[in-house]
Amino acid sequence: MKLKLVSFMSFIFLVFIIVFVLFFFNNKHQIELFEDGLTGTYYHNTNKTLKSETDSMAVALGNIVKGLNEQDQFAIIRKAVSDIRLIGGGGVNLTQIITL
């Protein structure tokens, strides 16, 4: 009876260890899948946002320079882009650009 109990407890212990190891590796795999999916989603949404913002700025600049001669168009666009490229420049104030 004692031998049966010890062998049964050993069997349960081995099953527990096997299940724990399988759970650990499966959990690690699930975390890696989640990280890959999260990273892919982040970059996809970032690229989509940047494209939207770039297109919006292009349309806004196009509307501002519509009907002007080419030199004035270049001057206005150059002024807008130089303000955007400044680090910490605070963005572009379109009313300042329009009043050039």
HELIX and SHEET records of a PDB file:
HELIX    1   1 LYS A    2  VAL A   65  1                                  64    
HELIX    2   2 GLU A   70  ARG A   85  1                                  16    
HELIX    3   3 LEU A   94  ILE A   98  1                                   5    
END                                                                             
